[in-house]
Amino acid sequence: MAMLLKKVLESMLSRSGSTSSPGRGSLDFPARPFSMGVFDQLPTDVFMQILRMLGPRDAAKARAVCWAWKTLASDNMLWIFFLQNGKEPWDSVVFAESHLRVGFRSMMYLDPLSELSFMNIYAQRENVPGTVIIDGGSGYCKYGWSKYSSPSGRCATFLEFGNIESPMYSRLRHFFSTIYSRMQVKPSSQPIIVSIPICHSDDTESARASRRQLREAIYTVLADLNAPAVCAIDQAVLALYASKRTSGIVVNIGFHVTSVVPILRGKVMRDVGVEIVGQGALKVTGFLRELMQERNMAFESLYTVRTLKEKLCYVAADYDAELRKDNAASFEVAGEGWFTLSKERFQATEILFQPNIGGVRAMGLHRAVALCIDHCAASEKVIDDSWYKTVVLTGGTACLPGLPERLENELHKIIEPSISDGIKVLPPPYGADSAWFGAKLISNVSTFQQAWCVNKKQFRQKSRRSASSSVIAW
C-alpha cells in the first residue's frame, strides 16, 4: 500500500502545469483542515481516488496511520462507493439499511440515512453469515442460500408436506430435515429465515391462536434441530420488502386462493381486514384446460396446460374489445409438440376479474382489492392516507402480462376519485420468487441476527416463561 501511495505521489509532483491547488477539497469529499505531511500536496479528491483503488480492506487499514488519514478513510462517500460496487444492488442496500436494520418492531423509529456510518455498515454486512432461506409458498416451496442469486431448489410447501394427517410437529421436522439434507448443510451451522404463507387471516381470537401455534411449532422444531437463529415472517411482508417498501397492499395470487393483505410499516393490518378470494393459480390453469378441451386439443398433463398459461396467456385490457381481435399464438412444449391458442389466451385469465365465466362463485380480484382499500381509507388508526395506495402483486400467476395495468384501471373505475387518486399497481418485483428475495434482503442487512432473529436461548427462555404463566393461570 505504501509503495502505491508513493508512486502516485511522485507522479502527481512530476506533473507539469497542474491546475490543482494543494489541499483543495472536492464536491464529493470534505476539504481537510489538517496536515497529512507530504501528502498535503495531493488534492483531496485524488487522495480519495487512491483509497478507492486500494479497496475496502486496505482503506480500513489506512485509518491506523494518523488522525488525518482516519478521518478521510472513514468518509461515508468512500464506503458508499465500496457498497455500490459490491455484490448487492445499491438500491437494495440503501433500502435495507435505512428501513430494515432496526427490525420490524421498531420501523417507526428509523434513523435518518445521513446519520448512518456506511463504513460500519460495510463491515457488519461483510460479517453477516450465509443464511438458509425457505419460502413456504402456497403451491411449492423455494429454498436456497442468501448469498446465491436465486433459490437453489423447490419442493412441496410445509403446509402440504408428507402425511397431512400427521401432527404438525412431525410434518415440520420432516420438512426441515429434508431441506437441510438436500442443501447438504447442518442445521446448527447457519441462521434460517422461514416465510409463512397467509393462513388463518381473520382477526379473531381463534385465528390469532392458530397463527401463534404455527409460528411456535416452527421455532420449536428448528430449536430442536439446533438452528442457531430463526426468523419466521409473513410471506406477504417479504414480497413487499422485495419491492423496497414497508407499507402497501400485497395481492398474493396463491395456488388455491388469492389474498389481499394490507401492511403498514412491516405489520400485517389484520384488524383493518385481509381479504381472501376463493380462487388462485389452480383455477386459472383449470379453466384454460377446460377451454382447450372444448377445442379438442390433446395434452398429456396439467403441467402442459400450466406451461402454456405461463408462456402464452395474458390479461386483456378490455375483454370485449379483445374478443374481436386475432390473437393466435403458438408455443412448443417439450415432448408434446406445438400448441396454438387464440382467445383462450385471455379468456382463461379473465376468470380473475369475472369468476362467473368459469363457474366460480367468488369475488372478482379488483373488487377484493377495492374492498381492502376502502377498509384502509376508513381506518382511523393512521392519519397518512398514502400507505395503502401502492398495490404490489406477487405469485407466479401475478406475472401475467397486462395484469397490473388492468387491475389499476379497474380500481380507478370502481373507487371514488378522492380515494383512488394516486393508486399504483406494481408487478411482482422478482416474479414468483419475490418473497424469497425479500428474505434475502433481510438476511444481508447489517443487523440481521440482532434485529430480526430469535436465537435458541431466547426461545427457550420465552417458552419457560409461557409455561410458567400457563401454570399460574391454571
C-alpha positions, -999 to +999 in steps of 0.1 A: +000+000+000+028+024+009+046+018-024+014+025-044+008+058-025+045+068-031+043+061-068+011+081-071+026+110-051+057+110-073+035+110-104+015+139-092+045+160-082+062+155-115+030+166-134+038+199-150+013+227-153-011+211-128-042+232-122-050+216-089-040+236-059-026+217-029-051+207-003-081+216-023-113+196-015-138+182-039-176+182-042-177+146-031-154+148-002-148+173+026-118+197+025-093+187+051-084+213+077-055+192+089-020+182+078-011+149+061+026+156+058+039+153+023+005+142+011-007+177+016+004+183-019-023+159-032-058+172-038-084+156-015-103+140-044-071+124-057-063+110-023-098+096-021-093+080-055-062+063-042-082+049-013-109+037-038-082+019-057-068+003-026-101-013-018-121-016+014-096-038+033-066-015+028-087+016+031-097+004+066-060-002+074-051+033+063-072+047+092-044+035+116-017+057+100-028+090+116-058+110+126-060+128+093-060+095+073-085+081+097-109+110+090-107+107+053-107+069+052-139+069+073-158+092+050-193+080+041-188+087+004-159+063+002-178+035+018-209+042-003-186+037-033-175+003-020-211-007-013-221+005-048-195-018-063-204-048-041-224-079-048-258-065-038-276-038-059-270-004-043-307+005-042-313-027-022-285-019+002-300+016+008-335+003+014-323-025+037-301-003+058-324+026+060-356+007+067-349-029+078-318-026+100-339-017+131-362-048+128-399-048+121-408-040+157-390-006+155-397+006+120-415+037+131-383+049+148-359+049+119-326+068+119-322+092+090-300+078+063-275+107+067-267+096+102-257+061+093-220+052+092-215+033+059-181+022+070-197+003+099-225-009+077-200-023+052-180-041+079-212-055+095-226-067+062-193-085+054-196-104+087-232-114+082-232-152+078-248-170+050-285-178+058-308-206+048-339-191+032-371-212+030-401-196+013-430-217+024-451-207-007-486-219-013-481-242-043-445-252-037-416-241-015-384-223-027-352-227-007-316-217-010-287-197+003-289-159+010-256-154-008-269-170-040-286-150-068-318-172-067-334-202-050-315-234-055-344-259-051-381-264-049-403-289-031-438-292-016-448-265+008-446-274+045-484-270+048-488-299+024-456-318+030-457-355+040-488-371+055-512-342+062-528-363+090-496-364+109-491-340+139-478-305+128-445-310+147-437-343+129-445-328+095-424-297+101-395-317+114-396-340+084-399-309+061-370-290+075-348-321+078-354-329+042-344-294+030-313-294+052-304-328+037-309-315+001-288-284+008-262-306+025-259-283+055-260-290+092-289-272+109-266-259+136-243-242+112-264-213+098-293-190+107-326-196+089-354-175+075-388-191+070-416-173+052-451-182+064-480-182+039-511-162+048-534-185+067-559-181+095-562-145+082-591-133+105-585-110+134-604-134+158-590-149+189-591-184+174-573-172+142-546-155+163-542-186+184-538-207+152-512-184+138-493-183+171-493-221+173-479-225+138-452-200+145-443-216+178-442-250+161-417-237+135-395-222+162-397-254+184-388-277+155-358-255+144-346-251+180-347-289+185-327-292+152-302-268+169-306-239+144-286-210+159-310-183+150-345-183+134-366-156+117-402-165+108-421-138+089-452-135+068-448-142+031-467-111+020-444-088+041-414-103+024-429-097-010-435-061-001-399-057+011-387-071-022-404-041-039-384-019-015-414-008+005-426-013+041-462-002+036-487-010+010-512-037-001-499-071-013-520-091-036-507-127-035-523-149-062-515-182-045-520-218-056-556-222-042-566-188-030-558-151-036-550-130-005-552-092-004-530-081+026-527-045+039-493-039+055-482-009+075-445-005+084-440-042+081-470-052+101-500-071+086-531-050+095-555-078+102-577-055+122-582-034+091-590-066+071-573-092+050-594-102+020-594-138+008-607-147-027-616-184-032-596-189-064-560-188-073-535-201-099-550-236-100-584-222-111-568-202-139-549-233-151-580-255-147-601-231-167-575-230-195-577-268-195-615-267-200-612-242-229-585-264-246-607-295-241-636-277-257-614-273-288-605-310-286-568-302-280-549-332-268-524-329-240-509-353-215-509-335-182-518-304-163-481-294-165-485-288-202-515-266-196-496-246-169-466-242-193-489-228-219-505-205-194-471-191-184-459-187-220-489-176-240-516-162-217-521-126-208-548-103-192-569-083-217-570-045-211-606-046-225-621-080-226-649-073-250-626-055-274-601-083-273-627-108-284-629-091-317-591-094-324-570-121-339-548-132-310-535-166-321-500-176-308-481-208-307-456-224-283-437-258-284-439-278-252-410-302-249-421-338-256-456-328-267-451-306-298-467-273-308-498-258-294-517-228-308-540-208-286-563-179-297-590-164-275-581-189-248-550-168-241-570-141-223-603-159-216-586-182-191-572-152-171-604-132-173-617-156-145-597-134-121-620-105-128-651-123-138-651-156-119-686-164-131-675-172-166-656-202-152-685-212-130-668-199-098-687-182-071-661-157-058-654-120-057-635-105-086-599-096-079-605-059-085-634-058-061-615-076-033-586-051-036-611-022-037-628-035-006-594-037+012-586-001+001-619+011+014-612-005+048-578+011+049-593+045+040-619+042+067-594+032+094-588+059+119-556+045+132-534+061+105-535+098+095-514+094+064-536+080+036-508+072+011-496+040+027-523+018+011-521+034-024-493+011-036-505-023-046-478-050-051-486-082-069-469-114-061-471-151-071-464-168-104-498-161-119-494-124-109-466-123-136-492-125-164-486-096-189-513-069-186-524-078-151-510-047-133-525-023-159-559-040-159-562-041-122-551-005-118-577+006-144-605-014-128-597+001-094-599+037-107-633+028-122-650+015-090-633+035-063-643+071-057-617+096-071-609+111-036-595+077-026-583+062-059-561+092-068-525+081-067-532+043-066-505+024-084-503-014-091-468-028-094-459-062-110-441-088-089-406-074-083-389-108-087-416-129-103-427-160-085-397-157-062-405-122-047-409-134-011-376-153-013-358-122-025-375-102+003-360-127+028-326-123+010-328-085+017-333-091+054-306-118+056-280-095+043-289-064+064-261-054+088-281-061+120-298-093+108-293-116+137-297-089+164-328-072+149-347-100+132-338-134+147-347-153+178-318-175+189-322-208+207-315-194+242-341-166+237-367-191+225-361-215+254-364-186+279-396-174+263-410-210+263-403-213+300-420-180+308-450-191+288-452-224+306-449-207+340-477-183+330-499-212+319-494-230+353-501-198+373-533-191+352-544-227+357 
